[in-house]
Amino acid sequence: MAKSSGRSFSRRASGRRGSVTVIEDHVSRSYTRNAKIAFWVVSVVAGLLAATVLADKWHPIVALLLGGVLGVAVALPIAAVIAIWPVLRVIVWWLPEILIATDCVLGFVVLAQHTTLAVRLVVVVVLAVPFAFPQVRRHVMKVAWCLVSRHRLRTCFAEFIIGNNRASLPFVLWARPTLVGESVWLWLRPGLAMSDLEGRLEQIAAACWADKVTVERASQSNSAYVRMDISRRDALTGTVVSPLTEEISGADDALIQRATLVLDTPADGLDLDDVTEAFVLDAQKNTVKNGRADNGKKPGPNREPVTVPAAHGVDDISDYID
């Protein structure tokens, strides 16, 4: 008999030809065993409590029988949920997609029952017009990538990150888009740690069709609560517009242009048009004359430096030289 599971959809070599196993046998047996244990524990506890309460107004034997019936009535739904939890888990995983598809189908059916063909065409065109704008398409794609990443992460967890024999995968809480990709919050089940994810980041990135993946703790007090950041593009390649430029008034434009310095250095050195060859030769001659005038000695290392006057139109930078 074909069974269902959220882990794999691979065909088994054994068994009836053409059957597809969705839940593996050991997983099904584990949940069935837990369901039986939960049924007996809950039925006995709930039955005794109910019999104790009913014994005040009924005969003890009647109260015990009624308590047993009430205990079984309470235990059956709990055991059933535990037994079919692998199937419910798949439904929870695909719940956003199921709700979106259901809303679209039901909405179109209701629209078709109460309107004509012309009105339906107009409604479809009006709903499709926003997708002609790139901004709308980008936002829709960001949300779509969040849904895709949730399923790709579960595929990774089922393939190489499983904590116990019941295939308890990390629980994907929610995901939201970011400037470079998506952020996904996870809850690690018993048997898993963040180090198990850190050793598989490259494989997770490849499975999510992303550039890189990073993981970090989302809580300082709970190591089971982690956040995984999926990067699909490099934010540094884009143009970043600073809002600080809008705070500068137009009256300061002249001051900003005056304070702006642009250096254009050729490969063979600086080319200063204001410093001519004649100015350099005159400066060298004045240096030699000043050295000879001081008792005919050239300036040594312990001598005071000679100040060369700046040429016309060139700022004196001697004050900035230590």
MOZI-V285220 format. One record per residue. PHI is phi in radians with two decimals (* if undefined). PSI is psi as a letter, one per 40 degrees, with the letter a starting at -180 (none if undefined). OMEGA is omega in whole degrees, 0 to 359 (999 if undefined). Layout:
PHI;PSI;OMEGA, PHI;PSI;OMEGA
This chain:
*;h;181, -1.27;h;179, -2.01;i;187, -2.05;i;177, -2.77;i;178, -1.52;e;187, -1.52;d;185, -2.51;i;178, -2.21;f;183, -1.50;i;178, -1.42;h;179, -1.59;i;180, -1.28;d;180, -1.66;i;178, 1.65;a;183, -1.20;h;182, -1.12;h;177, 1.55;e;179, -1.35;i;181, -2.11;h;180, -1.71;h;180, -1.75;d;174, -1.94;h;178, -1.28;i;188, -1.10;d;183, -1.18;d;177, -1.21;d;179, -1.10;d;179, -1.12;d;181, -1.11;d;180, -1.23;d;177, -1.16;d;178, -1.12;d;178, -1.12;d;179, -1.16;d;178, -1.13;d;179, -1.09;d;180, -1.11;d;181, -1.11;d;183, -1.21;d;180, -1.14;d;183, -1.20;d;181, -1.14;d;180, -1.18;d;182, -1.12;d;181, -1.14;d;179, -1.14;d;178, -1.14;d;178, -1.11;d;179, -1.14;d;179, -1.14;d;178, -1.12;d;179, -1.23;d;182, -1.30;e;182, -1.18;e;179, -1.25;d;184, -2.02;e;183, -2.12;i;174, -1.15;i;183, -0.95;d;180, -1.17;d;178, -1.11;d;179, -1.09;d;179, -1.17;d;178, -1.14;d;179, -1.11;d;177, -1.12;d;177, -1.12;d;179, -1.11;d;179, -1.14;d;178, -1.09;d;178, -1.14;d;179, -1.10;d;178, -1.36;d;186, -1.31;d;183, -1.05;d;179, -1.07;d;180, -1.14;d;179, -1.13;d;179, -1.14;d;179, -1.11;d;179, -1.14;d;182, -1.19;d;183, -1.73;e;182, -1.03;d;177, -0.98;d;178, -1.25;d;177, -1.09;d;179, -1.11;d;177, -1.12;d;179, -1.11;d;178, -1.13;d;179, -1.05;d;184, -1.69;e;184, -1.05;d;179, -1.04;d;180, -1.17;d;179, -1.12;d;179, -1.14;d;180, -1.11;d;180, -1.13;d;180, -1.13;d;179, -1.10;d;180, -1.14;d;182, -1.19;d;180, -1.12;d;179, -1.09;d;180, -1.23;d;179, -1.13;d;178, -1.11;d;178, -1.12;d;180, -1.22;d;181, -1.35;d;186, -2.02;e;181, -2.37;i;177, -1.61;i;181, -1.14;d;181, -1.11;d;179, -1.15;d;179, -1.12;d;178, -1.12;d;179, -1.12;d;180, -1.11;d;179, -1.11;d;179, -1.15;d;179, -1.10;d;178, -1.23;d;182, -1.51;e;182, -1.05;d;181, -1.03;d;180, -1.26;e;176, -1.32;e;180, -1.61;h;182, -1.06;d;181, -1.10;d;180, -1.16;d;180, -1.10;d;179, -1.12;d;179, -1.16;d;178, -1.14;d;180, -1.17;d;177, -1.10;d;178, -1.16;d;179, -1.11;d;178, -1.15;d;176, -1.09;d;178, -1.15;d;180, -1.15;d;182, -1.11;d;178, -1.04;d;180, -1.29;d;178, -1.15;d;177, -1.14;d;178, -1.12;d;176, -1.10;d;177, -1.08;d;181, -1.08;d;181, -1.23;d;183, -1.45;d;187, -2.45;e;176, -2.32;g;179, -2.31;h;188, -1.55;d;184, -2.62;a;184, -1.30;e;177, -1.63;e;179, 1.01;f;177, -1.38;h;183, -1.46;i;173, -0.99;h;184, -1.51;h;179, -1.43;h;184, -1.36;c;179, -2.78;i;180, -2.49;i;177, -2.47;i;181, -1.30;i;175, -2.19;a;181, -1.20;d;184, -2.01;e;182, 2.97;b;181, -2.46;i;171, -2.06;h;183, -2.12;h;178, -1.70;h;184, -2.18;i;172, -2.10;h;185, -1.39;h;178, -1.41;i;177, -1.01;h;183, 1.78;e;181, -2.10;i;176, -2.48;i;181, -1.13;d;178, -1.12;d;176, -1.14;d;177, -1.38;d;182, -1.09;d;179, -1.37;e;183, -2.17;f;186, -1.13;d;180, -1.16;d;177, -1.17;d;178, -1.14;d;178, -1.09;d;178, -1.15;d;180, -1.22;d;180, -1.55;e;181, 1.01;f;184, -2.05;i;178, -1.35;d;178, -2.72;i;181, -2.35;h;175, -2.18;i;181, -2.38;i;179, -2.65;i;180, -1.25;h;178, -1.67;e;180, -2.47;h;179, -1.37;e;184, -1.91;e;183, -2.35;h;182, -1.35;e;178, -1.39;e;182, -1.73;h;185, -2.21;i;178, -2.18;h;179, -2.00;h;180, -1.79;h;181, -1.84;h;181, -1.84;h;179, -1.90;e;180, -2.67;i;182, -1.65;h;181, -1.24;d;182, -1.29;e;179, -1.44;e;180, -1.54;i;178, -1.57;h;180, -1.79;h;181, -1.69;h;181, -1.50;h;178, -1.33;e;182, -1.22;d;181, -1.16;d;179, -1.30;e;180, -1.43;e;181, -1.54;h;182, -1.34;i;180, -1.21;d;181, -1.22;e;182, -1.68;e;181, -1.09;d;180, -1.11;d;178, -1.16;d;179, -1.17;d;179, -1.16;d;179, -1.25;d;181, -1.49;e;181, -1.40;h;182, -2.16;h;180, -2.06;h;181, -1.81;h;177, -2.17;g;186, -1.74;h;177, -1.27;i;184, -1.21;d;184, -1.64;e;177, 2.19;a;180, -1.37;i;177, -2.16;g;182, -1.75;h;183, -1.22;d;183, -1.29;d;180, -1.72;h;182, -1.55;i;180, -1.17;d;179, -1.13;d;179, -1.15;d;180, -1.15;d;180, -1.13;d;178, -1.11;d;179, -1.13;d;178, -1.14;d;178, -1.10;d;179, -1.10;d;179, -1.14;d;180, -1.15;d;180, -1.09;d;179, -1.13;d;178, -1.21;d;179, -1.27;d;180, -1.17;d;180, -1.53;g;179, 1.03;f;175, 1.19;e;181, -1.89;i;176, -1.35;i;182, -1.11;h;180, -1.74;a;182, -1.20;d;181, -1.64;e;180, -1.38;i;177, -1.24;i;181, -1.17;i;180, -1.59;h;182, -1.56;h;179, -1.67;h;180, -1.13;i;181, -1.35;i;178, -1.28;i;181, -1.18;h;180, 1.57;e;179, -2.01;h;180, -1.19;i;176, -1.41;h;184, -1.85;e;182, -1.18;d;180, -1.23;e;182, -1.63;e;182, -1.73;h;180, -1.51;none;999
